[in-house]
């Protein structure tokens, strides 16, 4: 039986291929010291406050605005996927 490259790719386990970090992950990797720690803390605060509804003080919208103000082009949805662990960073750790 002749196996085509397409068939081989479709039948191989997707987990064999390691994904690269998402844009937020790459940003975290590029920062150092206090800036890196502050970004990690902000992401944790968004995760913790996700159950506070409209009264939450930290959100993906807030973080996107802060990052864009400081020259980092990033969308709210990219941040939200990272916060929810639905990005390629989480998949690369499996």
C-alpha positions, 0 to 999 in steps of 0.5 A: 500500500502506497502511503502519501505524505498527506496520509502520513501527516493526517494519521500521525499524532499531532502531539509529536510536533512541538508548537512554538509559544504564542505571542504572549509567550514570546513576549514573556520570553523576551522580557527580563527582570521586573518587567517579566515578573510584572507581566506574569503577575498581571496574567495571574491576576487576570486568571484570578479575577475572571470570576468577578464579572464586571467588577474585576480590576484586571482583564485581558482588555486592560492588559492589551491596552497597557501593552499597546501603550508601551509599544507591544502590538497584541490583541485582546483575544491573543491575551485571552487565549493565553490566560485561558491556556488555549494557546500554543504555549499550553499545547507545547507543554503537553 
